[in-house]
């Protein structure tokens, strides 16, 4: 599980580094989290289920972080940052 968690965090971090603003960060995290979920589904079906759990945990944590940042920005500025 720890290997999946570390690799999932690294995967999300690599995509997050491509962003230049909050909007880009959220969309990159959504994309990379979705790809991580697809990889975790394949791992759960054909590979190591423990690694799949770690990857999905990292993806869920990344999506939670992105949602929290959007909610914080929206509550402070009053404008929705994703459109």
C-alpha positions in Angstrom: 0.0 0.0 0.0 2.8 2.4 0.8 4.4 1.9 -2.6 1.1 2.8 -4.2 0.7 5.8 -2.0 4.1 7.2 -2.7 3.8 6.6 -6.5 0.3 8.1 -6.5 1.6 11.3 -4.7 4.5 11.5 -7.1 2.1 11.1 -10.1 -0.2 13.9 -8.9 2.8 16.1 -8.0 4.3 15.8 -11.5 1.0 16.9 -13.0 0.5 19.7 -10.4 3.8 21.2 -11.4 2.5 21.8 -14.9 0.0 24.3 -13.5 0.6 28.1 -13.4 -2.6 29.1 -11.5 -5.3 27.6 -9.3 -7.6 26.8 -12.3 -4.8 24.9 -14.0 -3.9 23.1 -10.8 -7.4 21.9 -10.3 -7.8 20.6 -13.8 -4.4 18.9 -13.9 -5.3 17.2 -10.6 -8.6 16.1 -11.9 -7.0 14.6 -15.0 -4.1 12.9 -13.2 -6.4 11.6 -10.5 -8.7 10.1 -13.2 -5.7 8.4 -14.9 -4.5 7.2 -11.5 -7.9 5.6 -10.9 -7.8 3.8 -14.2 -4.3 2.5 -13.3 -5.6 1.4 -9.9 -8.6 -0.4 -11.5 -6.1 -2.3 -13.7 -3.9 -3.1 -10.7 -6.9 -4.3 -8.7 -7.9 -6.6 -11.5 -4.6 -7.9 -12.7 -1.9 -6.9 -10.2 -1.4 -6.0 -6.6 -4.5 -4.8 -4.8 -2.5 -3.2 -2.0 -0.8 -0.9 -4.5 -4.2 -0.1 -6.0 -5.5 1.0 -2.6 -2.5 3.3 -2.1 -3.0 4.9 -5.6 -6.7 5.5 -5.0 -6.0 6.9 -1.6 -3.5 9.4 -3.1 -5.9 10.3 -5.9 -8.7 10.9 -3.5 -6.5 13.0 -1.3 -5.5 15.1 -4.3 -9.1 15.6 -5.3 -9.9 16.6 -1.8 -7.1 19.1 -1.8 -8.2 20.5 -5.1 -11.8 20.9 -3.9 -10.7 22.5 -0.7 -8.6 25.0 -2.6 -11.5 25.9 -4.9 -13.9 26.3 -1.9 -11.4 28.5 -0.1 -10.7 30.7 -3.1 -14.4 30.9 -3.9 -15.3 31.9 -0.3 -12.6 34.5 -0.1 -13.0 36.2 -3.5 -16.6 35.5 -4.3 -15.7 34.3 -7.9 -15.7 30.7 -9.1 -12.1 29.9 -10.3 -12.8 27.1 -12.7 -14.7 28.9 -15.5 
